[in-house]
Amino acid sequence: MKKLLFLGLMALTMNAAVQSQELQQRLLPKPASLTPGDGQFTITAATPIVATDKALEPLARQLAARLQRVTGYPLTTGKTPGSNAITLSLKNGLPAEGYELSVSGNGITLQASQPAGIFYGIQTLYQLLPPEVEGSGLARASWQVPAVNITDQPRFGWRGLMLDVSRHFFTKEEVKRYIDDMVKYKFNILHWHLTDDQGWRIEIKSYPKLTSVGAWRVEKTGTFGNFIPPTPDEPRNYGGFYTQDDIREIVQYAKERYVEIVPEIDVPGHSLAAIAAYPELTCTPGKYAVSSGDRFMVWPGGGQHFYGLVDNSLCPAKEEVYTFLDKVFGEVAQLFPFGYIHMGGDETARNFWEKSPAIKELMKREKLKNLDEVQSYFVKRVEKIINAKGKKMIGWDEILQGGLAPNAAVMSWRGMKGGIEAAKQGHEVVMTPTDFVYIDYMQSDRIMEPPVYASLRLKKVLQFEPVPAGVDPKLIKGGQGNLWTEQVYTLRQAQYMTWPRALAIAEILWSPKEERSFPAFVKKVETQFVRLDAAKTKYAPSMYDPDFAVAKKDSDRVLVTLTPEVEGLQLHYSFDNSYPDEFYPVYKSPLLVPKDAFQLRVISYRDGKPIGRMITMPVEELKKRAGIIKK
Ligand code: ACM
């Protein structure tokens, strides 16, 4: 009897563990705590959606509308609690943005101390529902939610994604769609990179040419950055901008989804679009045009400072530049309710400053010893302007050069060291290091991706830890993934670059700190792939593509090692120019490329089904990588 009881208890415990694992697999980011319950709740045409507090009524309506769209049930919202309902209510004492979600056979209750917490609880509820809830039309599924108790709260308050709308323009509707996608994973900050050399995207009433001139360039397709310089007869009709009404509409749309928007006006570098409109803003008289993706900066490497072929920097020695920035940041501050304005500050080419008599005078007058101090003088004046508009300034980590402005927050991108230095000086930091969260980088072998100068695999993203040892964790506000769009022409490609890498970023920024298992995370990512498919959101299948490592053998032969990122795949390959399938050889150990082979083709399979993409790798490329022939 005792034995039976013991076995029974074991079975129950194991059952609970399996249930817990199954539920965890559905939830991304992982909640702080989860306990499975018994049974499930079924949403029917008669399920009321109750908001016990007026502040939650818009959320009840959002939820009802979304469920109605896919179930077809005429769901109603109300105020009176009852059984068999989905009930949203406020409860004091829960942490900011946190929530408690309880699902049983008798109903669903969701509690939080603020509406934001309810919003995040609703996102979790969607992940507990079948994937069809992500679709846009009626889906035949039974609408059941497994019984569970979840208590959840974010690790960081700044959970961001940055979208560059300058290099390529994304319409108002596309920006809204990007917001829709990010909130599913509990991101709460959209860093909107609104200005750069290739386009000024925000209407500024005091300076109309910023958009009538600065928002337009020649349309080009191919590998951005290396285009043939445009000729004067080519039309400047690619681009666009957001009117102030558009901005207000997007800010409101974001607010309803608990997203704050951080506007970035990138100065003093990256300013060619503004300079094309108002050339007097540079230290260098001349005629300028918005860049159309041709080369105008030089990155010599080998420790040498980069420099500009044209002057794309605002002139720190000119008072009219500060008048300009006062007006621009004044209008920006009016449009965006969030407490921070981003002033860029990155990658300022200073070779034209070096030659400028006005800069020499400024250095003498202000006793500035070098160009770092000139840059710092500029940044400190910008901070005064931004603070005078009632906002806090944040900038890329170059704002540390020559001395940090007194109240500035730092966005650390060239690794973590700028963030560490800023935090040690007592400043707030947002961590966005290139090596972990630059989602503009390639995510598979470079043969498979639009060319970018570096790669970042999903596995590496999951190793991101925003709080470095030895700094006050309170100063690390959080982190974000950055999507620069030089090689991103469309929203579909923006989605592809963002997902699934931003899933790893979401997990790190929301969930409690812990050792993370990549194979376990891959299972959760695959659960989300089904939902992204239902939502018709593009994502990268790059994690199924192997890495190609090469070694030279006998002076002219290549030995290729294929390493899949994901476990449990079979890699089938060919050297005979045909397309491999599951009947082709399986990769087991490094391959010696046959002497006369022209290309290696590889495709990954799992359980007898193709799962990866067909990769065609020219042998010439392998020989270049192995140093057998010149690049
Ligand atoms: C940057 O990536 N230039 C901030």
Residues whose N, C-alpha, C, O or C-beta is under 5 A from the ligand:
A	BS01	ACM	D346 W396 W413
